[in-house]
């Protein structure tokens, strides 16, 4: 398609344009993104069925689920790189910089590649109706970048759900499903079975499925969908103990077993020494991240993840309770998250954060007072104030409640602009 060129955007302008697409909201469906990928990513992963399975066609590992998606994707990426494969990793959300979402061989996409890619896509879709969304454009940018980089393996994390997620326009070699729980109910359904149906929508005909252990309702849905698609399905119930995993917590050993099973199901040749090196080398911020000797940062943002976080805290710190620094987005299950975390907290600091989507500290304080009336809670005006007060207390510090909050904290600690400031003019 010939498109009249317009002025090239620089990096900040490109991000400002991309974020302006959030006015189109979330539109679940594949027709628009398929058109976009067909026109700007010709010959990349999206054309696999037409191209066949030549040696030059990248393998695609597609990952959906509620909790652990990012960790599993990062493990797969690290193991494959340790074996010498050239990988493309697409994840969301980012913590500090948009560039975290798209990586080749562990390297974030460059500012110039973002600017060039988004300029091209902007010109291509200027008159489209319906207009592609933020996530559809970001998915197209990632796949274009992977095509330009001539990767061997693409690891794609769904953004929301699976069945109608933009990443589902790509033909995969294996469908991976991490533990499913209640989250994003306004989009995916109010029951575990409904949500599992959306997540299981990434299952493709005759493409193998690898799943973490699931609750019975979710497992039943996954088995039914796999059966309908005539896709072999494997539930990975074991944990990985053969070598150290750099990410802390017993649940990460289950994630490691799932990642290894996914690689094998995709018929990717990986030797044991690559698995050992890859799992030992993985770095994944805000997943029980040890910032210093007494500070942990974790992006747990739903009750299931918060329960796992509390379990991991006890594994590492025993009976020692935390100074909990907590911020949660308003559309999350505030009570469920607080119920999971209150038992490991000695006190709670509730900072006002800079996300418009965040629950107010006052709302969180009210929820906590209803759960644990004797748990000391203090509201602070900034993240910096909360961290200063936390460091003045003797307990280890746990910063959690949202990946967006974790990103704001990490930006503060690194002395960098927060993610929402990156495209400010």
C-alpha positions in Angstrom: 0.0 0.0 0.0 1.5 3.4 -1.0 1.2 6.0 1.7 2.2 9.6 1.3 5.1 10.2 3.8 4.7 12.8 6.5 7.3 14.4 8.8 9.3 11.8 10.7 8.6 11.7 14.4 11.3 11.7 16.9 11.2 9.2 19.8 9.2 11.5 22.2 6.8 12.6 19.5 6.3 8.9 18.4 5.4 7.9 21.9 3.1 10.9 22.3 1.3 9.8 19.2 1.1 6.2 20.3 -0.3 7.1 23.7 -2.8 9.4 22.1 -4.3 6.2 20.6 -5.5 5.2 24.1 -8.5 7.4 23.3 -9.7 4.5 21.2 -9.7 2.4 24.3 -9.4 -1.4 24.3 -11.1 -3.1 21.4 -10.8 -6.9 21.6 -10.9 -8.5 18.1 -8.5 -9.7 15.4 -9.8 -8.2 12.1 -8.1 -4.8 12.5 -4.8 -6.1 13.8 -4.7 -8.8 11.1 -5.1 -6.0 8.5 -2.4 -4.0 10.2 0.0 -6.9 10.4 -0.6 -8.0 6.8 0.3 -4.5 5.5 3.3 -3.6 7.6 4.7 -6.9 8.7 4.5 -8.9 5.5 6.7 -12.0 5.7 7.1 -12.0 9.5 5.5 -14.3 11.9 1.9 -13.5 10.8 2.5 -15.1 7.4 3.5 -18.5 8.7 0.6 -20.5 7.2 1.2 -19.1 3.8 5.0 -19.4 4.0 5.0 -23.0 5.4 7.6 -24.0 7.9 10.9 -23.2 6.2 14.1 -22.9 8.2 13.9 -19.1 7.9 10.5 -18.9 9.6 10.7 -18.0 13.3 9.3 -20.3 15.9 6.6 -18.6 17.9 5.8 -19.3 21.6 2.6 -17.7 22.7 1.9 -17.2 26.4 -1.4 -16.4 28.1 -2.6 -16.7 31.7 -3.3 -14.5 34.7 -0.1 -14.8 36.8 3.4 -15.6 35.8 3.2 -14.8 32.1 6.1 -12.3 32.1 8.4 -14.6 34.2 7.7 -17.6 31.9 8.4 -15.5 28.8 11.6 -14.2 30.3 12.7 -17.7 31.2 12.1 -19.0 27.7 13.9 -16.0 26.3 16.9 -16.5 28.6 17.2 -20.2 27.9 17.0 -19.9 24.2 19.6 -17.1 24.1 21.9 -19.3 26.2 21.6 -21.9 23.5 22.6 -19.3 20.9 19.2 -18.6 19.3 18.3 -15.1 18.2 15.2 -14.2 20.2 12.4 -11.6 20.0 10.6 -10.9 23.3 7.3 -9.0 23.4 5.8 -8.3 26.9 3.6 -5.8 28.7 3.3 -3.6 30.5 6.6 -1.9 30.8 7.9 -0.6 34.1 10.1 2.5 33.3 10.5 2.8 29.5 8.3 1.7 26.6 11.3 0.1 25.0 11.2 -2.7 27.6 8.2 -4.2 25.8 10.2 -5.2 22.6 13.6 -6.9 22.9 15.9 -8.7 20.5 18.5 -10.9 22.1 17.9 -9.2 25.4 18.4 -5.7 24.0 15.6 -3.2 24.2 14.4 -1.7 20.9 16.3 1.5 20.2 14.7 4.9 20.3 15.4 5.3 16.6 13.7 2.0 15.7 10.6 3.1 17.8 10.5 6.4 16.0 10.9 5.0 12.5 8.5 2.1 13.1 5.8 4.3 14.6 6.2 7.0 11.9 5.7 4.3 9.2 2.6 2.9 11.0 1.1 6.3 11.7 1.3 7.2 8.0 -0.1 3.8 7.0 -3.2 3.9 9.3 -3.9 7.7 9.1 -7.3 7.2 7.5 -8.3 3.8 8.8 -11.7 3.3 10.3 -11.8 1.7 12.8 -8.5 3.1 13.9 -6.0 0.6 15.4 -5.6 0.8 19.2 -2.5 1.4 21.3 -1.9 -2.3 21.8 -2.5 -3.3 18.2 0.0 -0.7 17.0 2.5 -1.8 19.6 2.1 -5.5 18.5 2.7 -4.5 14.9 5.8 -2.5 15.9 7.2 -5.5 17.8 6.6 -7.9 14.9 8.1 -5.5 12.4 11.2 -5.1 14.6 11.5 -8.9 14.9 11.2 -9.3 11.1 13.9 -6.6 10.5 16.2 -8.3 13.1 15.7 -11.8 11.5 15.0 -13.6 14.8 14.9 -17.4 15.2 12.3 -17.5 18.0 9.5 -15.1 19.0 8.1 -15.1 22.5 4.8 -13.3 22.7 2.9 -12.4 25.9 -0.8 -11.7 25.5 -1.9 -8.2 26.6 -5.4 -9.0 27.8 -7.1 -12.4 27.7 -6.1 -14.4 24.6 -8.9 -15.2 22.2 -9.3 -11.7 20.9 -5.9 -10.3 22.0 -3.9 -8.7 19.2 -1.1 -11.3 19.6 -3.5 -14.1 18.7 -3.3 -13.0 15.0 0.1 -14.7 15.0 0.4 -18.5 14.1 2.2 -20.1 17.0 4.2 -23.3 17.5 3.0 -23.8 21.1 0.3 -22.3 23.2 1.4 -21.8 26.8 -1.1 -21.1 29.6 0.1 -20.0 33.1 -2.1 -20.2 36.2 -5.5 -18.6 35.6 -7.4 -16.6 38.3 -9.9 -13.8 38.5 -8.6 -10.6 36.9 -9.9 -8.1 34.3 -13.4 -9.3 34.9 -14.9 -6.4 33.1 -13.4 -7.7 29.9 -13.0 -11.4 30.3 -16.0 -12.5 32.4 -17.0 -12.9 36.1 -16.3 -16.6 36.5 -13.1 -18.7 36.3 -14.6 -20.7 33.5 -15.3 -17.6 31.4 -11.9 -16.2 32.0 -10.3 -19.6 31.2 -12.3 -19.6 27.9 -10.7 -16.4 26.9 -7.2 -17.5 27.9 -7.6 -20.8 26.1 -8.6 -18.9 23.0 -4.9 -18.9 22.0 -5.1 -22.6 21.3 -4.7 -23.2 17.6 -5.7 -26.3 15.6 -3.2 -29.2 16.1 -0.7 -26.9 17.9 0.5 -28.3 21.2 -0.7 -26.8 24.5 1.4 -26.6 27.6 -0.3 -25.5 30.8 0.5 -24.9 34.4 -1.6 -26.7 37.0 -5.1 -25.1 37.0 -8.1 -25.0 39.2 -10.6 -27.7 38.1 -13.0 -25.3 36.3 -10.1 -23.8 34.3 -8.5 -27.2 33.5 -11.8 -28.5 32.2 -12.1 -25.5 29.8 -8.5 -25.9 28.6 -9.0 -29.6 27.9 -12.2 -29.0 26.1 -10.7 -26.3 23.9 -7.6 -28.4 23.1 -9.9 -31.4 22.3 -12.0 -29.2 19.9 -8.8 -28.1 18.2 -7.3 -31.6 18.2 -4.3 -30.1 20.0 -2.2 -32.3 22.3 -2.3 -30.9 25.8 0.2 -31.3 28.7 -0.3 -30.1 32.3 3.1 -29.4 33.9 2.6 -30.4 37.5 6.3 -30.8 38.5 8.7 -28.1 39.6 12.3 -27.6 38.4 15.0 -28.4 40.9 17.9 -29.4 38.8 19.8 -26.1 39.1 19.4 -22.6 40.6 16.7 -20.3 39.3 17.7 -16.6 39.6 14.1 -15.5 40.3 13.2 -16.1 44.0 10.3 -18.2 45.3 9.2 -21.8 45.0 6.5 -20.8 42.4 9.3 -19.7 40.0 10.5 -23.3 39.9 7.1 -24.2 38.7 7.4 -21.4 36.1 10.8 -22.8 35.1 9.3 -26.3 34.5 6.6 -24.7 32.4 9.1 -22.7 30.3 11.2 -25.8 29.6 8.2 -27.8 28.6 7.1 -25.1 26.3 10.5 -25.0 24.5 10.4 -28.8 24.1 6.8 -28.8 22.8 7.9 -26.2 20.2 10.6 -28.7 19.0 13.3 -26.2 19.8 16.7 -27.9 20.3 17.9 -26.8 23.8 20.6 -28.7 25.7 20.6 -29.1 29.5 23.6 -26.7 29.9 21.6 -23.9 28.1 18.7 -24.5 30.6 21.1 -24.2 33.5 22.8 -21.1 32.2 19.6 -19.5 31.1 17.7 -19.9 34.4 20.7 -18.7 36.4 21.1 -15.6 34.3 17.5 -14.4 34.1 16.8 -10.8 35.2 13.2 -9.8 35.6 12.4 -6.6 37.6 9.5 -6.4 40.0 9.2 -10.1 40.5 10.2 -10.4 44.1 13.1 -8.2 43.1 15.7 -7.6 45.8 16.6 -4.0 45.6 18.9 -4.0 48.6 19.4 -6.1 51.7 16.0 -5.2 53.2 13.9 -4.0 50.3 11.7 -6.2 48.0 9.8 -4.9 45.0 7.0 -7.0 43.5 4.3 -6.2 40.9 1.6 -8.5 42.4 -1.7 -6.9 41.3 -4.5 -9.5 42.0 -5.4 -11.8 44.9 -3.8 -14.9 43.4 -0.5 -13.1 42.8 -0.7 -11.5 46.3 -1.1 -14.9 47.9 1.9 -16.2 46.1 3.8 -13.1 47.1 2.9 -13.6 50.8 4.0 -17.3 50.5 7.3 -16.3 49.0 7.8 -13.7 51.7 7.4 -16.4 54.4 9.9 -18.6 52.5 12.5 -15.9 52.5 11.8 -14.0 55.7 10.1 -16.6 57.9 8.0 -15.0 60.6 9.6 -11.5 60.1 6.9 -9.1 59.1 7.1 -6.3 56.5 6.8 -2.6 56.3 4.3 -2.8 53.5 4.3 0.0 50.9 1.2 -0.5 48.9 -0.6 1.1 45.9 -3.2 -0.7 43.8 -5.1 0.3 40.7 -8.8 1.1 41.3 -10.1 -1.6 38.9 -8.5 -4.4 40.9 -9.8 -6.5 43.8 -8.6 -4.2 46.6 -10.1 -6.3 49.4 -8.7 -9.6 48.0 -5.2 -8.1 47.6 -5.3 -6.6 51.1 -6.5 -9.8 52.7 -3.6 -11.7 51.2 -0.9 -9.2 52.3 -2.2 -8.0 55.7 -1.0 -11.1 57.6 2.7 -10.5 56.6 2.6 -6.7 57.4 3.8 -5.1 60.6 2.6 -1.7 59.3 1.5 -0.2 56.0 2.4 3.0 54.1 0.0 4.2 51.5 1.6 6.7 49.1 -0.3 8.8 46.6 1.0 7.7 43.2 1.0 9.4 39.9 -1.3 7.1 38.0 -4.8 8.3 37.3 -6.0 4.7 37.5 -4.8 4.2 41.1 -7.1 3.7 44.1 -6.6 6.6 46.6 -4.7 5.9 49.7 -7.8 6.8 51.7 -9.7 4.0 49.8 -7.0 1.5 50.6 -6.8 2.6 54.2 -10.6 2.0 54.6 -10.3 -1.5 53.1 -7.3 -2.4 55.4 -9.1 -1.1 58.5 -12.0 -3.4 57.8 -9.7 -6.4 57.4 -7.1 -5.7 60.1 -8.3 -2.8 62.4 -5.1 -2.9 64.5 -2.7 -2.8 61.6 -1.0 0.6 61.6 -1.6 2.5 58.3 -0.1 5.8 57.3 -0.9 7.9 54.2 2.0 9.7 52.5 1.8 12.4 49.8 4.6 10.9 47.6 6.5 7.7 46.9 9.7 9.3 48.1 8.1 10.1 51.5 6.8 6.6 51.8 10.3 5.1 51.1 11.9 7.5 53.6 9.5 6.5 56.3 9.9 2.8 55.5 13.6 3.0 55.8 13.3 4.5 59.2 11.5 1.4 60.5 13.4 -1.8 61.5 11.4 -4.2 59.4 12.3 -5.4 55.9 10.3 -3.5 53.3 7.9 -4.9 50.7 6.8 -2.6 47.9 3.9 -4.0 45.9 0.3 -3.8 44.6 0.8 -3.0 40.9 3.3 -3.2 38.1 2.6 0.4 37.4 3.5 1.3 41.0 6.6 -0.9 40.9 7.7 1.0 37.8 7.2 4.3 39.5 9.2 3.2 42.4 12.0 1.8 40.2 12.1 5.0 38.3 12.4 7.0 41.5 15.2 4.7 42.8 17.1 5.0 39.5 16.6 8.7 39.3 14.8 8.3 36.0 11.5 9.7 34.6 8.5 7.4 35.3 7.0 5.6 32.4 4.1 8.2 32.0 6.7 11.0 31.8 8.7 9.5 29.0 6.7 11.0 26.2 6.2 14.4 27.8 7.2 17.3 25.6 
